[in-house]
Amino acid sequence: MTLRRPRHPRLHALLVGVALAAAGCGVPDDAAPRALAPETVPFSLLATSTTTTTLRSPPPEVDEVAPVYLVDNDSGQLVEVQRPVPAPASVRGALLELLQGPTEAELAEGLSSSIPSSTQLLGVEGPAGGVVTIDMSDLSGIAGAGQRMALAQVVFTATAAPDVESVLFKFEGEPSQAPNAAGESTSEPLGRDDFAAFDPSAPTQPPPG
């Protein structure tokens, strides 16, 4: 009996090779999907993925600027400077910057502050009806024109906020009277008109003694 050779010997060899490779991988065929143990999976299929996921950090908080009022040593009046404050800008943020005193650059420009460096901001309430209540440490260490100028710095800085018209002062948590620019003590809220002599937009004139 004569055996016939395959008409396509190369195709026959290829099919035999595929069959042997499938048998050598050690992974039997299944009728349904099943989990494979890692040692039975071909090494090339265990390659670690190079795809990475980058988590984007939230954008940093952007500072705003707020007007702060210092003292012009030449004119004896207030002068407005811009200071960065945490967003959103607030009366508290502006007052905290005010209590930091002038920077080296501002000192070189002839600016100063009548507020003692030891002064602390103890609280800010409001505004309510255009009035903000500011609680500060005692300013009894200064008197006369210096004390009035310090209060004017606070009033002008606080009323730079669009919803604040006047300031009611507390000292050490207690409602207190405060002198206006004329030296008259009052327990009423104080506005910019009460310190008109220190207003930087007013004509230069000697402050009241």
Secondary structure as UniProt FT lines:
FT   HELIX           9..24
FT   HELIX           38..40
FT   HELIX           43..46
FT   STRAND          64..72
FT   TURN            73..75
FT   STRAND          78..85
FT   HELIX           91..98
FT   TURN            99..100
FT   HELIX           104..108
FT   TURN            109..110
FT   STRAND          111..112
FT   TURN            117..118
FT   STRAND          121..128
FT   TURN            129..130
FT   STRAND          131..136
FT   TURN            140..141
FT   HELIX           144..158
FT   TURN            159..160
FT   TURN            162..163
FT   STRAND          166..171
FT   TURN            172..173
FT   STRAND          174..175
FT   STRAND          178..179
FT   TURN            181..182
FT   STRAND          185..186
FT   STRAND          190..191
FT   HELIX           192..198
FT   TURN            200..201
//
